[in-house]
Amino acid sequence: MNLGFGEIMLIVFVALLLFGPKKLPELGKAAGKTLREFKRATKGLMDDEEDTATTKKEQ
């Protein structure tokens, strides 16, 4: 799914209309925090999986 410049601008414009200019930065900050937490959680799961695989190989 490739989004071009026009599609991105349309999405931003619609978001601006729906949420207003004051609310948009807050939504962006919340989305960033959510993505960071998701990446941290998935990295933790991958690390746990690697530890389990290493332990099984050693046995």
C-alpha positions as CSV (number, residue, x, y, z in Angstrom):
1,M,0.0,0.0,0.0
2,N,1.8,3.1,-1.2
3,L,0.6,6.4,-0.2
4,G,1.6,9.4,-2.4
5,F,1.9,13.0,-1.3
6,G,-1.6,13.8,-2.4
7,E,-3.2,11.0,-0.3
8,I,-1.1,12.0,2.8
9,M,-2.2,15.6,2.4
10,L,-5.8,14.6,2.1
11,I,-5.5,12.5,5.3
12,V,-3.9,15.4,7.2
13,F,-6.6,17.8,5.9
14,V,-9.4,15.5,7.0
15,A,-7.8,15.0,10.4
16,L,-7.4,18.8,10.8
17,L,-11.1,19.3,10.0
18,L,-12.2,16.6,12.4
19,F,-10.0,17.3,15.4
20,G,-9.0,21.0,15.0
21,P,-5.6,22.6,15.1
22,K,-5.4,22.5,18.9
23,K,-6.1,18.8,19.3
24,L,-4.0,17.5,16.4
25,P,-0.5,17.9,18.2
26,E,-1.9,16.1,21.3
27,L,-3.1,13.2,19.1
28,G,0.3,13.0,17.4
29,K,2.0,12.9,20.7
30,A,-0.3,10.1,22.0
31,A,0.2,8.1,18.7
32,G,4.0,8.4,19.1
33,K,3.8,7.2,22.7
34,T,1.6,4.3,21.7
35,L,4.0,3.3,18.9
36,R,7.0,3.5,21.2
37,E,5.3,1.3,23.8
38,F,4.3,-1.2,21.1
39,K,7.8,-1.4,19.8
40,R,9.2,-1.8,23.3
41,A,6.7,-4.6,24.0
42,T,7.4,-6.5,20.8
43,K,11.1,-6.2,21.4
44,G,10.6,-7.7,24.8
45,L,8.7,-10.6,23.3
46,M,11.4,-11.2,20.7
47,D,14.1,-11.1,23.4
48,D,12.1,-13.6,25.5
49,E,11.7,-15.9,22.4
50,E,15.4,-15.7,21.7
51,D,16.3,-16.6,25.3
52,T,13.9,-19.6,25.2
53,A,15.4,-20.8,21.9
54,T,19.0,-20.4,23.3
55,T,18.0,-22.3,26.5
56,K,16.5,-25.2,24.5
57,K,19.6,-25.5,22.3
58,E,21.9,-25.7,25.4
59,Q,19.8,-28.6,26.9
